[in-house]
């Protein structure tokens, strides 16, 4: 289940078997971006057979497989990912 929070503590599947002593910290808000790199066949298969794939990966981007990489491009890439 996606809750957009991180809970620090025991695994909820095994809480029935564990004893908690003390206080539990409150859940912390968590945001992330996921980038998947792969070929078109893998994308199509995941789109077809995984019901949550399209909800998690809303944008499909295709890039030219050959690119001359400059030092300037390498320096700017992390900011490009952070903004998008």
Beta strands, then each sheet from edge to edge (+ up, - down):
strand 1: 5-6
strand 2: 28-29
sheet 1: 1+ 2-
end
